[in-house]
Amino acid sequence: METKPLPKGAVLVVNAHSRKGQDLFAQAKEKLEAAGIRLIAAHAVEDPTKMDETVRGAVADGAPMVIVGGGDGSMSGTVDELVGKDVVFGVLPLGTANSFARTLGLPLDLDGAVRTIASGRRRRVDLGMVDDDYFVNAASLGLSPIIGRTVPHKLKRYLGRIGYLIWAVKCSVGFRGFRLVIDDGKSERRIWSTEVRILNGPYHGGVELSDHANVDTGQIVVQAVVGRSHMRLAWDWYAKFFKLRDRDAHTEEYQGQSFRIETRPRQRISIDGEVLAKTPVTVKVAPGAIEVAAPV
């Protein structure tokens, strides 16, 4: 069956509070128009909490494509407005880690991302869910939400992933492992853990963490760092960052359509970088939930 081409009309919504958003809004607008995209409207949103409202308005007004510029939090915070709608999601990776863009195989530079939106293809992809909240890429519990909740904005904005690393070392002091229960409806797994990643794609924090998670598998992946050791958690990130041969030595992975996750004590959950939930939760996959502009 022949796939419809990407729309040539779009609404641009950029998180001007993101690491690159404020600087690149004018450039993005200019480059999109030069590439043949007719911008019905263009919004530089200074308050990130208004992103979903702006996208909701664009969808309600009948925009055939909504282009969102920002980081993974911007993508995750707005994607709920596109589920079940006849609208294409265009991604401009203007954040720190840009994990969703990496998963889609998008160029991370502005020119390349614009080229994909103008001349790429439609691709239907899965979304993850934490209870009723959709997310594009990954959720996590353990140390990551503490980092995400407390990292100074300027440190993240100007140092990027290195800023996260510096803050992670600070946050690890006093952090303790927790008891984890993962239930797929058929059996339970009870372990000690220091971090759990709920993956719709292979990347989290810009690092490739899983060989099995992707946006077109119809499954969600739950990956747990086993044990209570801080050093084991640090080694896991190090080994995965550098793609060492034994990078999966300290993690267990579970693949399926739905899992119930409980912890003792309760843990906050970071959803694509924003701390939005707390255990216990049900995590699941929403197969083929949206269409995105993807590389040919």
Residue pairs with C-beta under 8 A, 6 or more apart in sequence:
3 121
3 122
4 122
5 122
6 65
6 88
6 117
6 118
6 119
6 120
6 121
6 122
6 293
7 64
7 65
7 88
8 36
8 37
8 38
9 37
9 38
9 40
9 63
9 64
9 65
10 32
10 37
10 38
10 39
10 40
10 63
10 64
10 65
10 66
10 67
10 90
10 117
11 39
11 40
11 41
11 42
11 43
11 58
11 61
11 63
11 65
11 66
11 67
12 28
12 29
12 32
12 39
12 41
12 42
12 43
12 67
12 69
13 43
13 45
13 51
13 54
13 55
13 58
13 66
13 67
13 68
13 69
13 78
14 21
14 24
14 25
14 28
14 42
14 43
14 44
14 45
14 68
14 69
14 70
14 92
14 94
15 21
15 45
15 48
15 51
15 68
15 69
15 70
15 71
15 74
15 94
16 22
16 25
16 44
16 45
16 46
17 45
17 46
17 47
17 48
18 48
18 69
18 70
18 71
18 74
18 94
18 95
19 71
19 94
19 95
19 96
19 156
19 157
19 160
20 94
20 95
21 44
21 69
21 70
21 94
22 44
24 69
24 92
24 94
24 110
25 42
25 44
25 69
27 110
28 69
28 92
28 94
28 110
28 114
29 39
29 42
31 110
31 111
31 114
32 39
32 67
32 114
32 117
32 118
33 39
35 114
35 115
35 117
35 118
35 119
36 118
37 67
37 114
37 117
37 118
40 58
40 61
40 63
41 58
41 63
43 54
45 51
45 54
48 70
48 73
48 74
48 77
51 68
51 70
51 74
51 77
51 78
52 77
52 78
52 80
52 81
55 66
55 68
55 78
55 81
55 82
56 81
58 66
59 66
59 81
59 82
59 85
59 87
63 87
64 86
64 87
64 88
65 87
65 88
65 89
65 90
65 117
65 293
66 78
66 81
66 82
66 87
66 88
66 89
66 90
67 90
67 91
67 92
67 117
68 74
68 75
68 78
68 89
68 90
68 91
68 92
69 92
69 94
70 92
70 94
70 95
71 93
71 94
71 95
71 96
71 97
71 98
71 273
72 95
72 97
72 98
72 99
72 100
72 136
72 137
72 138
72 272
72 273
73 95
73 272
73 273
73 274
74 95
75 91
75 100
75 136
75 137
75 272
76 100
76 134
76 135
76 136
76 137
76 271
76 272
76 273
76 274
77 272
77 274
79 89
79 127
79 134
79 135
79 136
79 290
80 133
80 134
82 89
82 290
83 127
83 134
83 286
83 289
83 290
84 289
87 291
88 122
88 291
88 292
88 293
89 290
89 291
89 292
89 293
90 117
90 292
90 293
91 100
91 101
91 104
91 106
91 113
91 117
91 292
91 293
92 110
92 113
92 114
92 117
93 100
93 101
93 106
93 108
93 113
94 110
96 156
96 157
96 160
96 161
96 163
96 164
96 206
97 161
97 164
97 203
97 204
97 205
97 206
97 273
98 108
98 206
99 137
99 138
99 201
99 203
99 204
99 205
99 206
99 272
100 136
100 137
100 201
100 203
100 272
101 108
101 113
102 108
102 201
102 203
102 206
102 208
103 137
103 200
103 201
103 202
103 203
103 214
103 215
104 123
104 125
104 215
104 292
104 294
104 295
105 294
105 295
106 112
106 113
106 116
106 294
106 295
107 113
107 115
107 116
107 295
116 293
116 294
116 295
117 293
119 296
120 293
120 294
120 295
120 296
121 293
121 294
121 295
121 296
122 291
122 292
122 293
122 294
123 216
123 291
123 292
123 293
123 294
124 216
124 288
124 290
124 291
124 292
125 215
125 216
125 288
125 289
125 290
125 291
125 292
126 200
126 215
126 216
126 217
126 218
126 285
126 286
126 287
126 288
126 289
127 134
127 135
127 136
127 200
127 285
127 286
127 289
127 290
128 134
128 135
128 136
128 137
128 138
128 139
128 198
128 199
128 200
128 220
128 283
128 284
128 285
128 286
129 135
129 283
129 284
129 285
129 286
130 139
130 198
130 269
130 271
130 276
130 277
130 281
130 282
130 283
131 277
131 281
131 282
133 271
133 276
133 277
134 286
134 289
135 200
135 271
135 272
136 200
136 201
136 272
137 199
137 200
137 201
137 203
137 204
137 272
138 197
138 198
138 199
138 200
138 201
138 203
138 204
138 272
139 197
139 198
139 269
139 270
139 271
139 272
139 277
139 283
140 195
140 196
140 197
140 198
140 204
140 269
140 270
141 195
141 196
141 261
141 263
141 267
141 268
141 269
141 270
141 279
142 178
142 193
142 194
142 195
142 196
142 225
142 233
142 267
143 168
143 171
143 172
143 175
143 194
143 195
143 233
144 195
144 197
144 204
144 205
144 270
145 267
145 268
145 269
145 270
145 275
146 171
146 175
146 268
147 164
147 167
147 168
147 171
148 270
148 273
148 274
148 275
149 268
149 270
149 275
150 167
150 171
151 163
151 164
151 167
152 167
155 163
155 166
155 167
156 163
156 164
157 163
159 166
161 205
161 206
164 205
172 230
172 233
172 234
175 194
175 230
176 228
177 192
177 193
177 194
177 227
177 228
177 229
178 192
178 193
178 194
178 263
178 264
178 265
178 267
179 190
179 191
179 192
179 193
179 263
179 264
180 189
180 190
180 191
180 192
180 193
180 196
180 224
180 261
180 262
180 263
181 188
181 189
181 190
181 260
181 261
181 262
181 263
182 188
182 189
182 222
182 224
182 254
182 259
182 260
182 261
183 189
183 259
183 260
183 261
183 262
184 254
184 256
184 258
184 259
184 260
185 258
185 260
189 252
189 254
191 224
191 226
191 252
192 226
192 227
192 228
193 224
193 225
193 226
193 227
194 225
194 227
194 228
194 229
194 230
194 232
194 233
195 224
195 225
195 233
195 236
196 222
196 223
196 224
196 225
196 261
196 267
197 204
197 209
197 210
197 221
197 222
197 223
197 224
198 220
198 221
198 222
198 223
198 261
198 283
199 209
199 210
199 213
199 220
199 221
199 222
199 223
200 213
200 215
200 220
200 221
200 285
201 213
201 214
201 215
202 208
202 209
202 210
202 211
202 212
202 213
202 214
203 209
207 237
207 240
207 241
208 240
208 243
209 223
209 240
210 221
210 223
210 253
212 221
212 253
212 255
213 220
213 221
213 223
217 255
218 257
218 285
218 287
218 288
219 255
219 256
219 257
219 285
220 255
220 256
220 257
220 258
220 259
220 283
220 284
220 285
221 253
221 254
221 255
222 253
222 254
222 255
222 259
222 261
222 283
223 251
223 252
223 253
223 254
224 251
224 252
224 253
224 254
225 232
225 233
225 236
225 250
225 251
226 232
226 250
226 251
226 252
227 250
232 250
233 250
235 250
236 247
236 250
236 251
238 244
239 246
239 247
239 249
240 247
257 284
257 285
258 282
258 283
258 284
258 285
259 282
259 283
259 284
260 280
260 281
260 282
261 279
261 280
261 281
261 282
261 283
262 279
262 280
263 279
263 280
266 278
266 279
266 280
267 278
267 279
268 275
268 277
268 278
269 275
269 276
269 277
269 278
269 279
269 281
270 276
271 277
